[in-house]
């Protein structure tokens, strides 16, 4: 392995460190009578402020945003494949109050549609192996609580992280807590009224949502990049492999091109050994670069964070003097 190849590998590692913020986010917004037109307009302003201030990497290969509205039925407002620019997301956000207001709060239909949005095999679905986050905003109680619980469980089983914002006194705290992913203190936010929603620091909530997605573990199992030189008989190699990815779907594969390993030559040349050592060193350097970049970004974010931040359940932290 020459120095040119090493430089290229190292450059790719650095670029990969900056390209780890791929996240698919879907807003599931209540537009029933409990929300009301005025309440919907307040929610729109809240969402637009969040997108403007904290969703800074909306793009084809970065953060994608989708919007689903629910009431008597669910309504597609913005597919993930179209939510690839901040301008487009804001355009579809600012006018959804025109669809308000239905009679029922059929939350279960909304969660069903959320799973379809994230399904990469769906015509308008999300990306495979990308962290998936649902942000539920509601101001009432589900019309069919038992069905809602079933759909929430199915959604969580597909490794979809769920954040919940409950507005007003018509919500059911127990239901909201069940919807939100664990722990509740970092996934559930409540506020007493639409008026108080105006004072919530949407930026810090948005940043927390993005950070959760960026720091999420891989959704797909890693594929081995090397083959062990240890010889084995063909009968000792399994005919198929099975696994379950983070979305809860079974993944099966059969190696149809498997060659017999009997009598395999296990001798490895010294040049190959040196190459393995060098490649391992490069991978280790990649990890260091990733940690360094992450540390710098976190430090910058903390330095620029506001003195006043909203905390879960609608509480506000006291001013911090500097």
MARKEFI-866295 format. One line per 10 residues: their letters; for each residue x, y, z of C-alpha. Coordinates in pm, whole numbers. Each point is the difference from the previous one (the first is absolute). Layout:
<pts>
a	X Y Z  ...
</pts>
This chain:
<pts>
xxxxxxxxxx	0 0 0  169 322 -117  -15 340 167  -249 131 -257  -251 -268 97  55 73 368  -66 370 -53  -319 -78 -190  -126 -232 275  73 259 266
xxxxxxxxxx	-180 272 -200  -303 -224 -40  -5 -58 376  2 375 65  -281 61 -249  -202 -283 157  35 164 342  -184 303 -135  -263 -204 -182  -152 -187 292
xxxxxxxxxx	-306 222 42  -239 -188 -226  -337 -8 179  -359 -50 -120  -250 202 208  -379 -10 -31  -232 243 180  -336 -154 93  -231 293 71  -347 -2 153
xxxxxxxxxx	-250 216 -196  -314 -107 187  -244 233 171  208 -6 319  278 172 -192  -222 262 -166  103 239 -278  165 249 232  185 -278 177  112 -139 -336
xxxxxxxxxx	143 338 -97  196 12 327  135 -351 -64  100 104 -351  204 292 135  161 -232 255  96 -254 -268  127 264 -242  219 152 270  138 -343 87
xxxxxxxxxx	81 -79 -364  157 343 -56  221 -3 308  105 -361 53  -60 -206 -317  308 135 -174  83 -297 -218  -322 -66 -190  115 -149 -329  -8 -304 -226
xxxxxxxxxx	281 -165 194  -55 159 342  -319 55 200  -330 -70 -178  -333 117 139  -351 -133 -55  -337 123 133  -316 -201 68  -324 155 126  -261 -205 183
xxxxxxxxxx	-357 44 119  -297 -196 -139  254 -150 -241  369 47 -73  118 243 -267  333 7 -183  138 353 14  367 -56 -91  181 -322 -97  356 -61 117
xxxxxxxxxx	123 -13 -358  -122 360 -47  108 139 338  361 46 -111  27 379 18  -82 243 278  -204 214 -239  -218 -292 -101  -58 -110 359  -98 353 107
xxxxxxxxxx	-230 38 -302  -199 -311 87  -1 81 371  -142 352 -13  -336 -88 -158  -113 -327 157  -239 187 234  -233 20 -301  -74 -371 49  -118 48 357
xxxxxxxxxx	-220 -110 164  -145 -348 14  -225 -156 260  195 -309 108  358 -37 127  91 -324 -174  361 -14 114  30 -369 -91  -49 81 -369  280 253 23
xxxxxxxxxx	243 -254 147  -88 -251 -272  87 261 -260  324 88 180  125 -356 -47  -81 16 -370  194 325 -30  309 -160 152  -24 -321 -203  277 27 -261
xxxxxxxxxx	-185 -239 -233  -300 236 -13  -14 220 -316  37 313 214  174 -165 294  309 89 200  356 -118 -40  129 -340 97  230 -20 304  -62 367 92
xxxxxxxxxx	-116 97 356  -375 63 11  -170 252 230  -371 79 39  -104 326 168  -362 -17 120  -181 326 76  -350 -29 144  -247 193 211  -258 -263 86
xxxxxxxxxx	-61 -364 86  -2 -281 -254  -348 -102 -109  102 -365 14  262 -40 276  34 -379 -30  69 17 -374  242 284 57  198 -208 249  22 -287 -249
xxxxxxxxxx	126 230 -275  252 167 231  144 -341 92  29 -97 -367  171 331 -71  252 -42 283  67 -356 -115  129 146 -327  259 201 195  -170 333 -60
xxxxxxxxxx	89 250 272  -310 189 118  -5 352 144  -330 139 129  -121 355 60  -331 21 189  -181 335 3  -275 111 237  -202 -170 272  -201 -226 -230
xxxxxxxxxx	286 -244 -48  46 -319 198  341 -6 165  1 -379 31  -66 -34 -371  272 250 -87  250 -182 221  -84 -330 -168  51 150 -346  337 160 78
xxxxxxxxxx	316 -206 -24  194 -62 320  114 183 194  -301 232 24  202 286 142  180 40 -332  -281 -96 -240  -315 154 149  -85 370 16  -323 147 134
xxxxxxxxxx	-131 354 17  -318 129 163  -130 214 -288  64 121 -352  94 336 143  281 -161 201  109 -194 -307  112 333 -146  259 31 277  153 -345 -44
xxxxxxxxxx	357 -11 -127  -69 -197 -317  363 27 -103  134 -205 293  -270 -264 -52  83 -18 -370  371 -31 72  -68 -281 245  -208 -184 -262  275 32 -260
xxxxxxxxxx	270 -109 247  -206 -306 94  -16 -105 -363  366 74 -75  118 -196 304  -232 -296 -57  166 -340 -48  6 -146 -354  -333 -142 -117  157 -262 -224
xxxxxxxxxx	248 -269 101  357 70 -105  136 -212 -279  338 -163 47  267 167 -213  248 -287 23  3 -378 -19  161 -207 273  293 -208 -129  -95 -288 228
xxxxxxxxxx	-84 -305 -207  -320 -188 56  -191 -276 -170  -294 89 -219  -235 -178 238  101 235 284  -113 311 -194  -370 74 57  -219 -11 -308  -186 319 96
xxxxxxxxxx	28 287 237  -284 163 181  -17 325 191  -241 268 100  68 363 -82  -103 291 222  -322 47 -194  -117 -343 120  1 -162 -347  167 -337 -55
xxxxxxxxxx	307 -3 -222  98 -328 -159  272 -78 -245  152 -314 -155  349 -16 -134  -50 -159 -342  359 45 -108  158 -173 299  312 -192 -85  134 -296 193
xxxxxxxxxx	256 106 254  155 -346 35  369 1 -57  7 381 -12  343 153 11  17 190 327  346 142 -54  6 377 1  288 191 -145  187 254 211
xxxxxxxxxx	-110 275 -242  -364 -82 67  70 5 373  152 347 -26  -300 117 -204  -239 -121 271  195 182 268  4 322 -201  -370 -25 -83  -81 -61 366
xxxxxxxxxx	199 310 89  -197 204 -251  -329 -121 145  121 93 348  91 348 -127  -349 31 -148  -149 -66 340  219 268 156  -98 250 -266  -367 -78 53
xxxxxxxxxx	31 54 375  192 325 -54  -256 137 -242  -287 -97 231  171 168 296  55 322 -193  -361 13 -120  -135 -62 349  226 269 146  -117 253 -260
xxxxxxxxxx	-363 -89 63  34 39 375  181 333 -39  -269 139 -229  -295 -140 191  -246 240 149  5 85 369  -363 -97 29  -99 -349 -115  -332 -180 14
xxxxxxxxxx	0 -332 182  -240 -293 -33  -349 45 142  8 372 -86  230 114 284  259 269 -59  351 -6 140  114 310 194  229 259 -157  366 -92 7
xx	242 284 65  331 5 -182
</pts>
